[in-house]
Amino acid sequence: MSLTQLKSDIIQKIRSIEDESVLESIELILNTKTVELTELEKQMISAGEEDIKLGNVVSEEKVMYDAKKWLNSKKA
């Protein structure tokens, strides 16, 4: 698909949208400026990706369990 055709298809889809909240979301996306990451942020992302490769991860369920356990211990 050519760039011109892609733009045309997107415009047609947008014209058919009746839901104001969807249009507002599209507007927000279109008005959002690209943010450049700092060198530290890039390093932190790389470190996280490396942790994933090495299996240094914890499931969301385990994190939530530990957080609830910790919070409950603070109530006592």
N, C-alpha and C positions, 0 to 999 in steps of 0.2 A: 504494500500500500504506500502510495506517495505521501509526502508531507501535506500537500494540498488536499488530497482526499481525506487524510486523517483529520485535518482541521475542519473540513466540511462536515464530516461525520459527527465530530464533537459538537459543532455549532447546532446541527440538527437535533441532537440529543438534548442539548441544553434548552433549545426552543420548546421542546415537548414537555419539559418538567413543569409541573404545577405546584409542587411542594416548596413553599417559601424557605423552609429550613434547609432543604437540599441546595437551593440556589445560594443561600447565605454561606453554606459550607464551601461551595465551589468558589464563591467570591473570596472567602478567607484564604483558601489555598492559592488562588491566583495572586492575591495581594501579599502573600508571605514572601519575604526576601530570604535568599539563601544566606546562611550563616557559615562563615569560615570557622573551622575548629582550630583551637590553639594547639600548639605542639604537645602540651601536657594532655589535652583531651585525646589527641591521636594516640599517644603512648598508652593512656588508660584503656582505650578501646583495643589496642593491640595486645595488651596484657590480658584483658578479658577473653579475647579470641584464643590466646595461647592456653589459658586456663581450660577453656572448653576442649581444645585439642587434647590436653593432658588428662581430661576427666576430672578436673578439680571443680566440680559443680555440686550443688545441693538442690534437691527438688523443691518446688514451691510448697508442696505439702509439708516437707520437713521444716522449712523456714517458718511457715505459719504455725506449725505445732510448737516449735521452739519459742516463737514470739509469744504465743498464748501462755505457755508454761512460765516464761519469764514475767509476763504481766501479772499472772495470777500470784506469783511469788512475791510481787511488790505490794499486793493487796493485803497479804497476811501480816 
